[in-house]
Amino acid sequence: MKKSPIQVTKERFGGKAELVKSIKELATEDLWIDRVNGDKGLERVSNRKLQHLHDVLTKVKAQFGTRTGLVDAIVALEQRTKDSDYRQRFLEWSTPKLWDYFCSKQKTSKQSAAKAS
């Protein structure tokens, strides 16, 4: 049987407070655009969403280092490195949205390369 988000949070992090703490450590200016409601904060977000956010921030930091590196990879993947307005549009997106877009573009580029072969 699949474990609930609270069970996974307790196993991986020891509790929600530790998960929020680890996200706040990862959420530097290089990886994160702070759009969290100041009154509620991350403590009021669901465990599932927090786990997803932690996974995304960890992957982006390991693979690209910063959000800017991820944006550069997306622009390079689409072969539009000289288009600064196109790149600027991506800088306004949140990190999870950028990560999902990068994964989908990477998948479609692999499929189109396989079809071309």
All heavy atoms as an XYZ file, in Angstrom:
946
protein
N       0.840     -1.178      0.000
C       0.000      0.000      0.000
C       0.889      1.246      0.000
O       1.906      1.309      0.669
C      -0.897     -0.018      1.233
C      -1.959      1.000      1.213
S      -3.110      0.620      2.553
C      -3.833      2.191      2.707
N       0.495      2.232     -0.735
C       1.253      3.464     -0.851
C       1.170      4.274      0.443
O       0.122      4.364      1.063
C       0.705      4.296     -2.013
C       1.535      5.477     -2.350
C       1.000      6.174     -3.584
C       1.829      7.387     -3.886
N       1.364      8.100     -5.063
N       2.299      4.858      0.831
C       2.355      5.626      2.072
C       1.777      7.021      1.851
O       1.880      7.588      0.769
C       3.800      5.750      2.546
C       4.389      4.431      2.940
C       5.799      4.588      3.433
C       6.361      3.229      3.793
N       7.719      3.325      4.282
N       1.207      7.550      2.904
C       0.647      8.893      2.837
C       1.778      9.922      2.879
O       2.890      9.618      3.316
C      -0.315      9.128      4.010
O       0.409      9.181      5.216
N       1.520     11.144      2.437
C       2.560     12.177      2.461
C       3.127     12.444      3.858
O       4.317     12.690      3.995
C       1.846     13.404      1.905
C       0.794     12.846      1.014
C       0.340     11.593      1.696
N       2.317     12.354      4.885
C       2.820     12.592      6.230
C       3.770     11.475      6.655
O       4.775     11.721      7.325
C       1.673     12.787      7.253
C       2.213     13.237      8.617
C       0.869     11.535      7.440
C       2.756     14.614      8.624
N       3.475     10.236      6.256
C       4.366      9.122      6.579
C       5.706      9.281      5.868
O       6.760      9.050      6.457
C       3.718      7.796      6.188
C       2.540      7.414      7.045
C       1.813      6.197      6.508
O       1.760      5.987      5.295
N       1.239      5.403      7.404
N       5.672      9.668      4.626
C       6.906      9.876      3.866
C       7.715     11.020      4.472
O       8.939     10.933      4.602
C       6.590     10.132      2.377
C       7.842     10.475      1.608
C       5.893      8.940      1.757
N       7.039     12.086      4.867
C       7.706     13.230      5.492
C       8.382     12.811      6.789
O       9.528     13.182      7.050
C       6.702     14.365      5.765
O       6.146     14.781      4.526
C       7.366     15.542      6.435
N       7.699     12.025      7.593
C       8.283     11.577      8.859
C       9.471     10.653      8.627
O      10.455     10.712      9.361
C       7.227     10.885      9.706
C       6.238     11.855     10.318
C       5.213     11.152     11.172
C       4.242     12.155     11.774
N       3.178     11.501     12.554
N       9.407      9.802      7.600
C      10.518      8.898      7.297
C      11.734      9.641      6.760
O      12.857      9.393      7.181
C      10.085      7.841      6.280
C       9.259      6.738      6.850
C       8.882      5.717      5.793
O       9.413      5.768      4.662
O       8.038      4.862      6.103
N      11.500     10.535      5.799
C      12.618     11.211      5.137
C      13.219     12.341      5.952
O      14.426     12.567      5.914
C      12.175     11.772      3.778
C      11.990     10.707      2.723
C      11.533     11.285      1.412
N      12.467     12.242      0.849
C      12.185     13.036     -0.172
N      11.004     12.981     -0.734
N      13.085     13.879     -0.626
N      12.376     13.082      6.677
C      12.845     14.303      7.330
C      12.651     14.314      8.839
O      13.217     15.159      9.518
C      12.140     15.527      6.726
C      12.350     15.658      5.256
C      11.380     15.229      4.370
C      13.522     16.189      4.756
C      11.569     15.345      3.005
C      13.716     16.309      3.391
C      12.740     15.886      2.511
N      11.824     13.417      9.375
C      11.567     13.410     10.795
C      10.338     14.197     11.189
O       9.879     14.107     12.312
N       9.810     14.973     10.305
C       8.613     15.765     10.577
C       8.509     16.939      9.642
O       9.442     17.249      8.884
N       7.377     17.606      9.697
C       7.123     18.725      8.792
C       8.037     19.908      9.098
O       8.495     20.597      8.183
C       5.664     19.151      8.871
C       5.286     20.178      7.837
C       3.798     20.397      7.806
C       3.419     21.323      6.667
N       1.974     21.392      6.474
N       8.325     20.137     10.375
C       9.185     21.266     10.744
C      10.583     21.115     10.152
O      11.179     22.082      9.668
C       9.264     21.391     12.263
N      11.106     19.891     10.154
C      12.432     19.645      9.581
C      12.408     19.786      8.061
O      13.370     20.257      7.458
C      12.942     18.255      9.978
C      13.319     18.137     11.438
C      12.119     17.903     12.349
O      11.010     17.629     11.835
O      12.281     18.034     13.567
N      11.305     19.362      7.444
C      11.158     19.518      5.990
C      11.138     20.994      5.615
O      11.833     21.413      4.681
C       9.883     18.821      5.510
C       9.488     18.999      4.044
C      10.596     18.551      3.111
C       8.207     18.238      3.752
N      10.379     21.787      6.339
C      10.315     23.230      6.067
C      11.692     23.852      6.282
O      12.132     24.702      5.488
C       9.248     23.905      6.953
C       9.340     25.408      6.866
C       7.857     23.435      6.546
N      12.391     23.426      7.309
C      13.731     23.948      7.590
C      14.699     23.622      6.455
O      15.469     24.483      6.022
C      14.247     23.369      8.906
C      15.591     23.878      9.311
C      16.049     23.236     10.608
C      17.471     23.652     10.936
N      17.974     22.919     12.113
N      14.643     22.394      5.945
C      15.552     22.029      4.848
C      15.203     22.775      3.562
O      16.089     23.131      2.784
C      15.535     20.517      4.621
O      14.281     20.087      4.150
N      13.926     23.047      3.333
C      13.529     23.827      2.153
C      14.036     25.252      2.282
O      14.540     25.836      1.328
C      12.004     23.790      1.948
C      11.580     22.414      1.470
C      11.563     24.847      0.946
C      10.096     22.222      1.356
N      13.906     25.829      3.466
C      14.380     27.200      3.675
C      15.885     27.302      3.486
O      16.389     28.326      3.019
C      13.970     27.697      5.054
C      12.493     28.019      5.143
C      12.114     28.561      6.500
C      10.634     28.890      6.545
N      10.220     29.414      7.854
N      16.627     26.241      3.826
C      18.071     26.230      3.591
C      18.388     26.161      2.102
O      19.340     26.777      1.632
C      18.713     25.054      4.319
C      18.722     25.195      5.822
C      19.189     23.933      6.530
O      19.524     22.943      5.852
O      19.199     23.947      7.772
N      17.593     25.405      1.355
C      17.798     25.291     -0.091
C      17.322     26.535     -0.844
O      17.849     26.862     -1.906
C      17.032     24.088     -0.642
C      17.652     22.717     -0.493
C      16.661     21.654     -0.943
C      18.933     22.605     -1.283
N      16.334     27.203     -0.317
C      15.666     28.296     -1.026
C      16.457     29.594     -0.915
O      16.007     30.566     -0.331
C      14.255     28.472     -0.494
N      17.622     29.610     -1.528
C      18.419     30.828     -1.566
C      17.954     31.679     -2.745
O      17.123     31.251     -3.544
C      19.908     30.484     -1.733
O      20.088     29.775     -2.970
C      20.409     29.634     -0.577
N      18.511     32.857     -2.871
C      18.138     33.742     -3.979
C      18.522     33.142     -5.327
O      17.933     33.491     -6.345
C      18.789     35.102     -3.805
C      18.227     35.899     -2.666
C      18.859     37.273     -2.557
O      19.506     37.715     -3.526
O      18.699     37.903     -1.507
N      19.509     32.262     -5.349
C      19.938     31.640     -6.601
C      18.940     30.613     -7.118
O      18.876     30.353     -8.318
C      21.289     30.963     -6.414
C      22.401     31.953     -6.163
O      22.231     33.133     -6.519
O      23.441     31.553     -5.614
N      18.163     30.004     -6.221
C      17.253     28.933     -6.623
C      15.780     29.279     -6.489
O      14.936     28.543     -6.979
C      17.500     27.683     -5.763
C      18.735     26.871     -6.044
C      18.844     25.741     -5.042
C      18.706     26.316     -7.444
N      15.447     30.355     -5.850
C      14.083     30.537     -5.404
C      13.608     31.960     -5.610
O      14.300     32.898     -5.283
C      14.052     30.190     -3.908
C      12.774     30.345     -3.188
C      12.476     31.361     -2.329
C      11.644     29.497     -3.199
N      11.228     31.169     -1.813
C      10.688     30.018     -2.327
C      11.338     28.325     -3.878
C       9.460     29.432     -2.113
C      10.118     27.733     -3.663
C       9.199     28.279     -2.791
N      12.399     32.103     -6.117
C      11.709     33.387     -6.152
C      10.688     33.315     -5.025
O       9.787     32.476     -5.042
C      10.992     33.614     -7.494
C      11.988     33.685     -8.632
C      10.181     34.888     -7.432
C      11.339     33.813     -9.990
N      10.830     34.169     -4.041
C       9.983     34.099     -2.852
C       8.610     34.689     -3.141
O       8.436     35.897     -3.204
C      10.642     34.836     -1.688
C       9.940     34.577     -0.379
O       9.132     33.628     -0.324
O      10.209     35.309      0.582
N       7.644     33.807     -3.346
C       6.268     34.218     -3.599
C       5.334     33.643     -2.534
O       4.148     33.499     -2.757
C       5.819     33.743     -4.974
C       6.574     34.387     -6.097
C       6.041     33.922     -7.414
N       6.834     34.495     -8.497
C       6.840     34.031     -9.715
N       6.120     32.993    -10.043
N       7.573     34.591    -10.643
N       5.888     33.311     -1.387
C       5.108     32.702     -0.323
C       4.359     33.789      0.437
O       4.900     34.862      0.697
C       6.034     31.922      0.640
C       5.256     31.332      1.793
C       6.779     30.840     -0.110
N       3.141     33.502      0.811
C       2.333     34.423      1.600
C       3.028     34.643      2.942
O       3.272     33.704      3.690
C       0.938     33.838      1.810
C       0.005     34.782      2.515
O       0.425     35.697      3.210
N      -1.283     34.541      2.328
N       3.352     35.872      3.245
C       4.080     36.192      4.465
C       3.320     35.862      5.735
O       3.912     35.528      6.762
N       1.996     35.923      5.687
C       1.189     35.617      6.864
C       1.152     34.122      7.160
O       1.156     33.709      8.309
C      -0.238     36.128      6.692
C      -0.301     37.643      6.569
O       0.628     38.313      7.085
O      -1.252     38.150      5.961
N       1.105     33.323      6.120
C       0.951     31.874      6.308
C       2.287     31.148      6.285
O       2.528     30.259      7.079
C       0.026     31.310      5.231
C      -1.381     31.840      5.321
C      -2.255     31.272      4.243
C      -3.651     31.850      4.322
N      -4.519     31.362      3.263
N       3.158     31.470      5.336
C       4.462     30.836      5.245
C       4.399     29.412      4.723
O       3.344     28.890      4.371
N       5.547     28.766      4.687
C       5.646     27.396      4.188
C       5.032     26.382      5.155
O       4.713     25.266      4.751
C       7.112     27.024      3.944
C       7.793     27.673      2.753
C       9.267     27.334      2.742
C       7.145     27.234      1.457
N       4.887     26.750      6.391
C       4.364     25.822      7.388
C       2.923     25.408      7.100
O       2.476     24.359      7.547
C       4.440     26.439      8.794
C       5.845     26.627      9.322
C       6.552     27.856      8.770
O       5.892     28.708      8.132
O       7.773     27.949      8.952
N       2.205     26.213      6.346
C       0.803     25.930      6.046
C       0.610     25.205      4.719
O      -0.517     24.886      4.345
C       0.002     27.235      6.016
C       0.074     28.072      7.259
C      -0.922     27.687      8.328
N      -2.303     27.699      7.930
C      -3.142     28.700      8.144
N      -2.731     29.788      8.745
N      -4.391     28.605      7.757
N       1.690     24.926      4.003
C       1.612     24.222      2.728
C       1.548     22.722      3.008
O       2.110     22.233      3.989
C       2.835     24.576      1.847
C       2.826     23.816      0.544
C       2.902     26.067      1.600
N       0.894     21.975      2.130
C       0.727     20.540      2.345
C       2.069     19.808      2.254
O       3.015     20.258      1.605
C      -0.246     19.950      1.321
O       0.350     19.902      0.047
N       2.127     18.655      2.909
C       3.352     17.854      2.916
C       3.747     17.415      1.514
O       4.921     17.410      1.169
C       3.172     16.617      3.809
C       3.199     16.946      5.264
O       4.086     17.652      5.730
N       2.227     16.437      6.003
N       2.789     17.039      0.714
C       3.063     16.574     -0.651
C       3.707     17.675     -1.482
O       4.671     17.447     -2.201
C       1.751     16.112     -1.299
C       1.913     15.643     -2.712
C       2.616     14.292     -2.748
N       2.856     13.916     -4.113
C       4.065     13.717     -4.640
N       5.124     13.808     -3.882
N       4.210     13.402     -5.889
N       3.175     18.876     -1.388
C       3.742     20.001     -2.135
C       5.139     20.357     -1.631
O       6.029     20.687     -2.415
C       2.825     21.216     -2.049
C       1.551     21.061     -2.835
C       0.677     22.284     -2.708
C      -0.627     22.109     -3.455
N      -1.473     23.301     -3.333
N       5.332     20.276     -0.332
C       6.653     20.560      0.230
C       7.674     19.522     -0.211
O       8.823     19.856     -0.504
C       6.585     20.619      1.756
C       5.876     21.830      2.348
C       5.746     21.673      3.855
C       6.616     23.114      2.013
N       7.270     18.256     -0.251
C       8.176     17.202     -0.724
C       8.560     17.433     -2.179
O       9.734     17.300     -2.552
C       7.521     15.837     -0.574
C       7.372     15.380      0.840
C       6.503     14.145      0.946
O       6.167     13.507     -0.051
N       6.108     13.819      2.163
N       7.581     17.793     -2.994
C       7.857     18.069     -4.407
C       8.810     19.264     -4.543
O       9.769     19.211     -5.318
C       6.554     18.345     -5.155
C       6.750     18.745     -6.579
N       7.206     17.874     -7.550
C       6.585     19.929     -7.205
C       7.302     18.518     -8.704
N       6.924     19.768     -8.523
N       8.566     20.302     -3.778
C       9.425     21.481     -3.820
C      10.845     21.134     -3.390
O      11.809     21.561     -4.025
C       8.847     22.580     -2.926
C       9.638     23.888     -2.856
C       9.743     24.513     -4.240
C       8.985     24.841     -1.880
N      10.989     20.348     -2.354
C      12.318     19.942     -1.894
C      13.033     19.124     -2.963
O      14.219     19.342     -3.233
C      12.206     19.135     -0.595
C      13.526     18.761     -0.019
N      14.175     17.600     -0.360
C      14.331     19.410      0.858
C      15.329     17.539      0.274
N      15.446     18.633      1.029
N      12.324     18.183     -3.588
C      12.925     17.363     -4.638
C      13.372     18.210     -5.827
O      14.469     18.026     -6.350
C      11.935     16.287     -5.112
C      11.645     15.253     -4.040
O      12.429     15.150     -3.064
O      10.618     14.555     -4.162
N      12.535     19.146     -6.235
C      12.868     20.006     -7.377
C      14.080     20.875     -7.061
O      15.022     20.969     -7.859
C      11.657     20.877     -7.794
C      12.077     21.976     -8.744
C      10.593     20.014     -8.426
N      14.080     21.525     -5.909
C      15.202     22.398     -5.544
C      16.498     21.606     -5.434
O      17.562     22.076     -5.854
C      14.907     23.132     -4.239
C      13.819     24.191     -4.286
C      13.578     24.773     -2.900
C      14.144     25.285     -5.270
N      16.425     20.388     -4.906
C      17.617     19.548     -4.788
C      18.150     19.166     -6.170
O      19.362     19.238     -6.414
C      17.287     18.285     -3.980
O      16.764     18.667     -2.710
C      18.522     17.433     -3.772
N      17.268     18.770     -7.068
C      17.693     18.375     -8.420
C      18.276     19.549     -9.190
O      19.306     19.407     -9.859
C      16.516     17.775     -9.188
C      16.095     16.422     -8.682
C      14.849     15.949     -9.399
C      14.323     14.667     -8.800
N      13.054     14.243     -9.412
N      17.640     20.699     -9.113
C      18.132     21.881     -9.836
C      19.486     22.308     -9.294
O      20.401     22.617    -10.061
C      17.109     23.036     -9.761
C      17.704     24.328    -10.280
C      15.863     22.684    -10.551
N      19.643     22.287     -7.981
C      20.924     22.680     -7.388
C      22.030     21.704     -7.778
O      23.143     22.113     -8.103
C      20.801     22.748     -5.871
C      22.056     23.258     -5.209
C      21.864     23.455     -3.727
C      23.127     24.043     -3.123
N      22.944     24.321     -1.698
N      21.718     20.414     -7.798
C      22.722     19.408     -8.148
C      23.099     19.461     -9.628
O      24.263     19.345     -9.981
C      22.204     18.018     -7.798
N      22.108     19.652    -10.496
C      22.353     19.585    -11.935
C      22.812     20.913    -12.535
O      23.664     20.921    -13.428
C      21.095     19.090    -12.641
C      21.329     18.633    -14.055
C      20.130     17.882    -14.606
O      19.179     17.566    -13.896
N      20.169     17.605    -15.886
N      22.262     22.030    -12.063
C      22.544     23.313    -12.701
C      23.173     24.346    -11.770
O      23.738     25.319    -12.240
C      21.259     23.910    -13.287
C      20.591     23.016    -14.284
C      19.459     22.307    -13.952
C      21.110     22.872    -15.557
C      18.845     21.474    -14.860
C      20.516     22.042    -16.480
C      19.382     21.332    -16.125
N      23.009     24.185    -10.481
C      23.572     25.135     -9.533
C      22.627     26.269     -9.183
O      22.417     26.558     -8.023
N      22.053     26.902    -10.190
C      21.161     28.041     -9.961
C      19.990     27.990    -10.945
O      20.005     27.218    -11.909
C      21.888     29.378    -10.173
O      22.318     29.451    -11.548
C      23.074     29.532     -9.253
N      18.998     28.837    -10.697
C      17.871     28.969    -11.627
C      18.362     29.475    -12.976
O      17.864     29.082    -14.019
C      16.834     29.955    -11.095
C      16.042     29.500     -9.941
C      15.016     30.541     -9.500
N      13.964     30.687    -10.492
C      13.815     31.735    -11.302
N      14.629     32.744    -11.235
N      12.838     31.786    -12.161
N      19.330     30.376    -12.936
C      19.868     30.937    -14.181
C      20.491     29.849    -15.041
O      20.350     29.861    -16.266
C      20.905     32.025    -13.853
O      20.327     32.949    -12.930
C      21.325     32.770    -15.096
N      21.172     28.905    -14.408
C      21.733     27.775    -15.142
C      20.656     26.928    -15.779
O      20.807     26.449    -16.908
N      19.559     26.752    -15.076
C      18.429     26.002    -15.620
C      17.804     26.745    -16.802
O      17.494     26.142    -17.833
C      17.389     25.753    -14.531
C      16.103     25.051    -14.921
C      16.375     23.700    -15.553
C      15.206     24.897    -13.697
N      17.657     28.048    -16.679
C      17.106     28.852    -17.780
C      18.032     28.778    -18.993
O      17.566     28.617    -20.126
C      16.887     30.311    -17.332
C      16.584     31.206    -18.517
C      15.775     30.394    -16.307
N      19.326     28.869    -18.767
C      20.281     28.763    -19.869
C      20.187     27.402    -20.552
O      20.301     27.303    -21.776
C      21.702     29.005    -19.363
C      21.924     30.445    -18.936
O      21.161     31.334    -19.379
O      22.863     30.690    -18.150
N      19.982     26.350    -19.774
C      19.845     25.008    -20.355
C      18.575     24.901    -21.195
O      18.583     24.274    -22.254
C      19.838     23.962    -19.242
N      17.499     25.510    -20.739
C      16.245     25.488    -21.505
C      16.423     26.229    -22.819
O      16.030     25.742    -23.886
C      15.092     26.107    -20.692
C      14.715     25.204    -19.526
C      13.882     26.368    -21.576
C      13.748     25.829    -18.551
N      17.028     27.397    -22.765
C      17.232     28.198    -23.972
C      18.163     27.480    -24.944
O      17.932     27.477    -26.156
C      17.763     29.599    -23.591
C      18.151     30.397    -24.808
C      16.728     30.361    -22.787
N      19.193     26.839    -24.422
C      20.112     26.084    -25.281
C      19.425     24.864    -25.885
O      19.669     24.518    -27.047
C      21.335     25.656    -24.483
N      18.567     24.221    -25.113
C      17.836     23.049    -25.601
C      16.915     23.423    -26.757
O      16.743     22.654    -27.696
C      17.035     22.441    -24.453
C      16.430     21.071    -24.639
C      17.520     20.036    -24.890
C      15.627     20.680    -23.422
N      16.372     24.618    -26.698
C      15.490     25.092    -27.760
C      16.250     25.837    -28.862
O      15.630     26.349    -29.781
C      14.401     25.981    -27.170
C      13.466     25.220    -26.264
C      12.329     26.060    -25.756
O      12.396     27.300    -25.856
O      11.364     25.476    -25.255
N      17.551     25.932    -28.730
C      18.437     26.562    -29.713
C      18.057     28.018    -29.975
O      17.983     28.472    -31.110
C      18.437     25.762    -31.012
C      18.936     24.348    -30.813
C      18.811     23.513    -32.056
O      18.217     23.925    -33.057
N      19.375     22.316    -32.012
N      17.846     28.762    -28.876
C      17.507     30.183    -28.983
C      18.384     30.984    -28.032
O      17.913     31.862    -27.321
C      16.027     30.389    -28.658
C      15.115     29.721    -29.686
C      13.672     29.955    -29.414
N      13.313     31.351    -29.640
C      12.074     31.799    -29.606
N      11.079     30.988    -29.369
N      11.817     33.077    -29.786
N      19.672     30.697    -28.032
C      20.591     31.325    -27.087
C      20.768     32.817    -27.333
O      21.100     33.553    -26.408
C      21.965     30.638    -27.136
O      22.434     30.634    -28.486
C      21.876     29.225    -26.608
N      20.560     33.281    -28.541
C      20.759     34.702    -28.847
C      19.533     35.561    -28.552
O      19.619     36.782    -28.554
C      21.147     34.863    -30.315
C      22.496     34.251    -30.636
C      22.849     34.434    -32.085
C      24.184     33.787    -32.394
N      24.533     33.932    -33.798
N      18.417     34.945    -28.276
C      17.163     35.653    -28.041
C      17.047     36.029    -26.566
O      16.577     35.254    -25.735
C      15.989     34.773    -28.466
C      14.689     35.536    -28.555
O      14.660     36.713    -28.146
O      13.703     34.955    -29.042
N      17.446     37.241    -26.217
C      17.467     37.662    -24.811
C      16.060     37.878    -24.249
O      15.832     37.648    -23.060
C      18.300     38.926    -24.650
O      17.722     39.987    -25.373
N      15.121     38.322    -25.075
C      13.746     38.498    -24.594
C      13.113     37.156    -24.241
O      12.373     37.044    -23.265
C      12.887     39.201    -25.637
C      13.299     40.644    -25.840
O      13.861     41.226    -24.891
O      13.065     41.180    -26.946
N      13.421     36.148    -25.025
C      12.912     34.804    -24.764
C      13.471     34.274    -23.442
O      12.755     33.700    -22.631
C      13.304     33.894    -25.926
C      12.686     32.528    -25.891
C      11.325     32.356    -26.120
C      13.455     31.397    -25.647
C      10.756     31.101    -26.102
C      12.894     30.146    -25.633
C      11.544     30.001    -25.860
O      10.982     28.759    -25.833
N      14.751     34.509    -23.214
C      15.403     34.081    -21.973
C      14.827     34.842    -20.779
O      14.602     34.268    -19.720
C      16.910     34.319    -22.069
C      17.684     33.875    -20.869
C      19.181     34.187    -21.065
N      19.948     33.752    -19.941
C      20.075     34.432    -18.804
N      19.446     35.582    -18.659
N      20.789     33.963    -17.813
N      14.565     36.117    -20.943
C      14.037     36.950    -19.862
C      12.663     36.463    -19.407
O      12.342     36.531    -18.231
C      13.966     38.412    -20.322
C      13.555     39.370    -19.233
C      14.557     39.436    -18.099
O      15.749     39.309    -18.303
N      14.058     39.620    -16.904
N      11.887     35.962    -20.338
C      10.560     35.432    -19.998
C      10.669     34.276    -19.006
O       9.890     34.175    -18.068
C       9.857     34.971    -21.265
C       8.452     34.468    -21.031
C       7.867     33.926    -22.281
N       8.365     32.560    -22.447
C       7.878     31.688    -23.293
N       6.921     32.047    -24.111
N       8.342     30.475    -23.383
N      11.657     33.431    -19.198
C      11.825     32.283    -18.309
C      12.318     32.693    -16.924
O      12.052     32.005    -15.950
C      12.805     31.266    -18.908
C      12.231     30.508    -20.065
C      12.799     30.611    -21.316
C      11.120     29.702    -19.917
C      12.285     29.915    -22.388
C      10.586     29.000    -20.978
C      11.169     29.107    -22.218
N      13.026     33.790    -16.826
C      13.533     34.227    -15.527
C      12.409     34.633    -14.572
O      12.613     34.684    -13.359
C      14.518     35.383    -15.702
C      15.854     35.011    -16.344
C      16.672     36.257    -16.608
C      16.620     34.032    -15.485
N      11.227     34.887    -15.101
C      10.088     35.256    -14.269
C       9.339     34.039    -13.734
O       8.532     34.160    -12.828
C       9.135     36.140    -15.073
C       9.764     37.446    -15.498
C       8.920     38.210    -16.495
O       7.800     37.735    -16.822
O       9.374     39.260    -16.956
N       9.593     32.865    -14.276
C       8.899     31.649    -13.869
C       9.446     31.127    -12.549
O      10.605     31.344    -12.203
C       9.059     30.576    -14.925
C       8.282     30.798    -16.179
C       7.625     31.929    -16.563
C       8.109     29.865    -17.228
N       7.055     31.743    -17.791
C       7.334     30.490    -18.223
C       8.533     28.580    -17.446
C       6.968     29.855    -19.388
C       8.174     27.935    -18.602
C       7.390     28.572    -19.565
N       8.633     30.366    -11.838
C       9.080     29.731    -10.602
C       9.987     28.546    -10.937
O       9.958     27.999    -12.049
C       7.876     29.250     -9.793
O       7.225     28.189    -10.464
N      10.777     28.139     -9.978
C      11.716     27.033    -10.190
C      10.999     25.722    -10.518
O      11.424     25.028    -11.452
C      12.632     26.867     -8.968
O      13.258     28.121     -8.686
C      13.700     25.828     -9.219
N       9.937     25.329     -9.806
C       9.252     24.090    -10.198
C       8.677     24.136    -11.611
O       8.725     23.139    -12.339
C       8.135     23.950     -9.158
C       8.645     24.669     -7.974
C       9.429     25.827     -8.529
N       8.165     25.279    -12.018
C       7.622     25.406    -13.374
C       8.751     25.285    -14.402
O       8.590     24.624    -15.436
C       6.899     26.752    -13.525
C       6.208     26.923    -14.851
C       5.410     28.215    -14.885
C       4.720     28.396    -16.216
N       3.923     29.631    -16.256
N       9.887     25.899    -14.119
C      11.043     25.779    -15.011
C      11.503     24.333    -15.113
O      11.836     23.851    -16.205
C      12.198     26.647    -14.513
C      12.092     28.140    -14.724
C      13.192     28.848    -13.959
C      12.167     28.478    -16.190
N      11.555     23.640    -13.978
C      12.016     22.249    -13.960
C      11.074     21.362    -14.781
O      11.531     20.540    -15.571
C      12.134     21.733    -12.533
C      12.532     20.311    -12.465
C      11.755     19.247    -12.137
C      13.820     19.756    -12.766
N      12.463     18.089    -12.207
C      13.732     18.377    -12.590
C      15.030     20.319    -13.176
C      14.824     17.534    -12.802
C      16.107     19.476    -13.377
C      16.000     18.105    -13.192
N       9.767     21.528    -14.624
C       8.804     20.740    -15.389
C       8.928     21.026    -16.882
O       8.877     20.108    -17.709
C       7.380     21.031    -14.922
C       7.087     20.483    -13.541
O       7.828     19.594    -13.076
O       6.122     20.955    -12.921
N       9.119     22.286    -17.232
C       9.269     22.657    -18.635
C      10.545     22.053    -19.214
O      10.542     21.527    -20.326
C       9.284     24.180    -18.766
C       9.241     24.668    -20.192
C       8.048     24.677    -20.896
C      10.386     25.127    -20.824
C       8.001     25.120    -22.209
C      10.346     25.566    -22.130
C       9.153     25.561    -22.822
O       9.118     25.996    -24.122
N      11.628     22.103    -18.453
C      12.886     21.534    -18.907
C      12.753     20.024    -19.131
O      13.201     19.505    -20.162
C      14.002     21.807    -17.896
C      15.291     21.095    -18.204
C      16.119     21.552    -19.207
C      15.661     19.969    -17.499
C      17.302     20.896    -19.510
C      16.837     19.308    -17.791
C      17.657     19.766    -18.804
N      12.123     19.328    -18.208
C      11.957     17.880    -18.334
C      11.120     17.521    -19.553
O      11.447     16.577    -20.285
C      11.334     17.302    -17.069
S      12.428     17.341    -15.642
N      10.053     18.273    -19.801
C       9.206     17.984    -20.957
C       9.934     18.276    -22.267
O       9.834     17.505    -23.230
C       7.895     18.749    -20.883
O       8.109     20.122    -21.055
N      10.684     19.386    -22.317
C      11.428     19.709    -23.545
C      12.543     18.703    -23.795
O      12.822     18.339    -24.943
C      12.019     21.119    -23.460
C      11.004     22.194    -23.667
C      10.450     22.079    -25.063
C       9.373     23.104    -25.309
N       8.796     23.007    -26.636
N      13.178     18.257    -22.724
C      14.240     17.266    -22.870
C      13.671     15.948    -23.403
O      14.264     15.315    -24.269
C      14.909     17.049    -21.522
C      16.218     16.325    -21.591
C      16.887     16.264    -20.230
O      16.220     16.195    -19.198
N      18.188     16.293    -20.225
N      12.513     15.582    -22.918
C      11.868     14.350    -23.364
C      11.465     14.442    -24.840
O      11.706     13.515    -25.611
C      10.634     14.082    -22.506
C       9.957     12.784    -22.800
C       8.801     12.570    -21.840
C       8.065     11.286    -22.152
N       6.930     11.073    -21.252
N      10.876     15.570    -25.245
C      10.460     15.706    -26.639
C      11.652     15.803    -27.578
O      11.589     15.322    -28.702
C       9.544     16.928    -26.841
O      10.208     18.098    -26.383
C       8.234     16.747    -26.102
N      12.746     16.396    -27.124
C      13.926     16.472    -27.991
C      14.552     15.098    -28.175
O      15.054     14.780    -29.257
C      14.949     17.466    -27.433
O      15.532     16.974    -26.253
N      14.498     14.253    -27.151
C      15.010     12.882    -27.283
C      14.133     12.073    -28.233
O      14.632     11.287    -29.032
C      15.067     12.202    -25.914
C      16.182     12.672    -25.041
C      16.194     11.951    -23.708
C      17.268     12.484    -22.799
N      17.244     11.835    -21.472
N      12.826     12.280    -28.143
C      11.909     11.558    -29.026
C      12.087     11.994    -30.472
O      12.080     11.155    -31.378
C      10.464     11.795    -28.589
C      10.098     11.087    -27.304
C       8.714     11.459    -26.832
O       8.085     12.379    -27.335
N       8.231     10.731    -25.830
N      12.269     13.286    -30.697
C      12.446     13.749    -32.073
C      13.798     13.299    -32.625
O      13.914     13.023    -33.819
C      12.303     15.256    -32.150
O      13.305     15.884    -31.396
N      14.798     13.196    -31.767
C      16.094     12.702    -32.226
C      16.012     11.215    -32.580
O      16.653     10.751    -33.523
C      17.154     12.932    -31.145
N      15.226     10.477    -31.834
C      15.052      9.050    -32.124
C      14.291      8.844    -33.433
O      14.593      7.919    -34.195
C      14.320      8.374    -30.978
N      13.319      9.710    -33.703
C      12.567      9.604    -34.952
C      13.431      9.961    -36.147
O      13.279      9.409    -37.235
C      11.342     10.513    -34.918
C      10.231     10.000    -34.065
C       9.038     10.924    -34.129
C       7.914     10.420    -33.240
N       6.755     11.336    -33.283
N      14.350     10.899    -35.971
C      15.204     11.327    -37.061
C      16.240     10.256    -37.427
O      16.702     10.203    -38.557
C      15.914     12.621    -36.690
N      16.565      9.418    -36.478
C      17.575      8.373    -36.737
C      17.067      7.230    -37.531
O      16.076      6.870    -37.780
C      18.104      7.814    -35.407
O      18.742      8.828    -34.687
